[in-house]
Amino acid sequence: MNMKVKPNTNLLDVKGMKIHFHSSEGVAKAVDGISFHLDRGEVLGIVGESGCGKSVTAKSIMRLIPTPPGKIAAGQIIFDGTDLLKLSIQQMRRIRGNRIAMIFQEPMTSLNPVFTIGDQISEMFILHRGLRRKQALEQAVEMLAKVQIPEPCKRSREYPHQLSGGMRQRAMIAMALACDPQILIADEPTTALDVTIQAQIIDLMLQLKEDFHTSIIMITHDLGVIAEIAQTVAVMYAGKIVEQAPAVDLFDRASHPYTQGLLKSIPKLGRRAAKGRCDLSEIPGIVPSLYRLPQGCSFYPRCEKAHAVCNSLMPDLHSVSEHHRVRCWLYADKGKRKD
């Protein structure tokens, strides 16, 4: 009897990752025991307010955490069967920019101001594909054309300050996709762009995902972007994942009070308050300092549904459905606990 083996769709598996930063104030647990996985061809959205650990999570996958003061204190980052944390710096350099690439948050500071756009993209082909400079520059122009930059040959000879914000972001995408990576990490790729350019960048990334068969980790605070692009969503707060679910489930049945607050804060057409202003809900308070986190649930001081237990014990992740988990005491008895 022949048995068909189910293909392994799991490309990236992050297990119990902890990232600490040491300073004179103490130890900041920027990422505190998070776990998630990314399937081949999937778009995973990681959302949350500024300071919740999203960008640190992304940089840890790329092994770009500055040491010191940062340190990956625990966990595993399994990429295609290999634990990235066990690789040497030289081995990691062969993966970084080649098999895993990243679009950084601000292209103006990420691009080198003293080199042309073409030189910076062609460097990827020289380092990872062994091409000569002339061939690499030709490939760089082709990549600029693929990300829909007009007059790509001309733009390849220009410097970052000569391009608009949207073009710089497209150049960053071209650089990230130059070597056809298996995973693309996009850290706030639409920040500081107007809504029209944001929509173009999102459409471009979706198209390139299909063309290059790339898995994407989309990091953003904008749930509107997540609704457009992601299949699975992880909501982070104060270094922990507080809710994780398929995107459809998250938007239809958000369970954690923090996620519910984020969704309520999205502007909606037709919702008006007095004097014609848009009626926006807000989550009271601010994200707590990572040096002085509350003893129990980190969201407790801001939560309208908090109980006494929330102030003393951190809840585990509880299952509210097959693929939907939430870190909240309100769901402690509704499903089996999962760390």
ABEGO torsion letter per residue (X at the ends): XBBBBBBBABABBBBGBBBBBBBAAEBBBABBGBBBBBBBGBBBBBBEBBGAGAAAAAAAAAGABBOOABBBABEBBBBGGBBAAABBAAAAAAABGAABBBBBABAAAABBAABBAAAAAAAAAAAAAGBBAAAAAAAAAAAAAAAGBBGAAAAAABBAAABBAAAAAAAAAAAAAAAGBABBBBBGAABGBBAAAAAAAAAAAAAAAAAAGBBBBBBBABAAAAAAABABBBBBBGGBBABBBBAAAAAABBABAAAAAAAAABBBBGBBBBGGBBBBBBBBEBBBBAABBBABBAAAAABAABBAAAAABBBBBBBABAABBBBBAAAAAABBBBX
